Amino acid sequence: MERLNCWEFKNCGRQPGGPCVHEMGICPATTAKGLDGVHGGTNAGRAWWVVGGKLCNGQLQGSFAKKYDGCVECDFYKIVKDEESSFFQLSTSLFMKLH
C-alpha cells in the first residue's frame, strides 16, 4: 500500500519545488529530516503534527501544544493512525527524534 505524505494528501503545494512555495514558503514538515521514515513517510510527511510553524487549511499553526487538538481531528491524521494501527508512534517518541 502506498503511504502518502501530508502535502500529497492535502495537495498544499508547499513541498520543495511545489507550486505554492513562492507565495507561502516551504512547509517545515517537508524538511524535518529527524522524522524521515516515520510511518513510512518522507521527512515529517506522516508525522507532521509534531512540527510547529506549519500552515494547515491556510491557517498558521503554532506550537504542538496549541495545535494538537485540531490535528487529531484532521482527516489525514485519522488515516495515518488507522493505517499504522499498532505501529502508530505517539507524539512523545516523535519529539525525541526531532531533537
HUVENSUL-V600427 format. One record per residue. N is the residue number from 0. RES is the residue in three letters. PSI is psi in whole degrees, -180 to 180 (999 if undefined). D_CENTER is the distance of its C-alpha to the mean C-alpha in whole Angstrom. Layout:
((N | RES | PSI | D_CENTER) (N | RES | PSI | D_CENTER))
This chain:
((0 | MET | 133 | 19) (1 | GLU | 135 | 16) (2 | ARG | 110 | 13) (3 | LEU | 150 | 11) (4 | ASN | 161 | 7) (5 | CYS | -41 | 5) (6 | TRP | -26 | 8) (7 | GLU | -43 | 11) (8 | PHE | -46 | 10) (9 | LYS | -14 | 10) (10 | ASN | 46 | 12) (11 | CYS | -24 | 12) (12 | GLY | 17 | 13) (13 | ARG | 11 | 12) (14 | GLN | 157 | 11) (15 | PRO | 127 | 14) (16 | GLY | -1 | 17) (17 | GLY | 160 | 16) (18 | PRO | -17 | 18) (19 | CYS | 1 | 17) (20 | VAL | -40 | 16) (21 | HIS | -41 | 20) (22 | GLU | -28 | 20) (23 | MET | -7 | 16) (24 | GLY | 170 | 15) (25 | ILE | 133 | 13) (26 | CYS | 132 | 9) (27 | PRO | -25 | 9) (28 | ALA | -28 | 5) (29 | THR | -14 | 8) (30 | THR | 7 | 10) (31 | ALA | 82 | 9) (32 | LYS | -25 | 12) (33 | GLY | -18 | 12) (34 | LEU | 10 | 10) (35 | ASP | 129 | 11) (36 | GLY | -15 | 12) (37 | VAL | 128 | 10) (38 | HIS | 23 | 11) (39 | GLY | 16 | 12) (40 | GLY | 172 | 9) (41 | THR | 128 | 10) (42 | ASN | -125 | 9) (43 | ALA | 28 | 5) (44 | GLY | -22 | 5) (45 | ARG | 19 | 5) (46 | ALA | 34 | 5) (47 | TRP | -26 | 2) (48 | TRP | -17 | 5) (49 | VAL | -4 | 7) (50 | VAL | 123 | 7) (51 | GLY | 165 | 10) (52 | GLY | 22 | 11) (53 | LYS | 165 | 9) (54 | LEU | 129 | 10) (55 | CYS | 126 | 10) (56 | ASN | 37 | 13) (57 | GLY | 4 | 14) (58 | GLN | 133 | 14) (59 | LEU | 129 | 14) (60 | GLN | 140 | 12) (61 | GLY | -137 | 13) (62 | SER | 165 | 13) (63 | PHE | -47 | 12) (64 | ALA | -35 | 15) (65 | LYS | -23 | 15) (66 | LYS | -13 | 12) (67 | TYR | -41 | 12) (68 | ASP | -39 | 14) (69 | GLY | -34 | 13) (70 | CYS | -42 | 9) (71 | VAL | -14 | 12) (72 | GLU | -10 | 14) (73 | CYS | 137 | 11) (74 | ASP | -38 | 12) (75 | PHE | -37 | 9) (76 | TYR | -46 | 9) (77 | LYS | -38 | 12) (78 | ILE | -47 | 12) (79 | VAL | -46 | 10) (80 | LYS | -41 | 12) (81 | ASP | -46 | 15) (82 | GLU | -38 | 15) (83 | GLU | -23 | 15) (84 | SER | -120 | 17) (85 | SER | -10 | 19) (86 | PHE | 0 | 17) (87 | PHE | 126 | 14) (88 | GLN | 131 | 13) (89 | LEU | 158 | 13) (90 | SER | -38 | 12) (91 | THR | -42 | 15) (92 | SER | -30 | 15) (93 | LEU | -37 | 11) (94 | PHE | -39 | 13) (95 | MET | -34 | 16) (96 | LYS | -26 | 14) (97 | LEU | -30 | 13) (98 | HIS | 999 | 16))
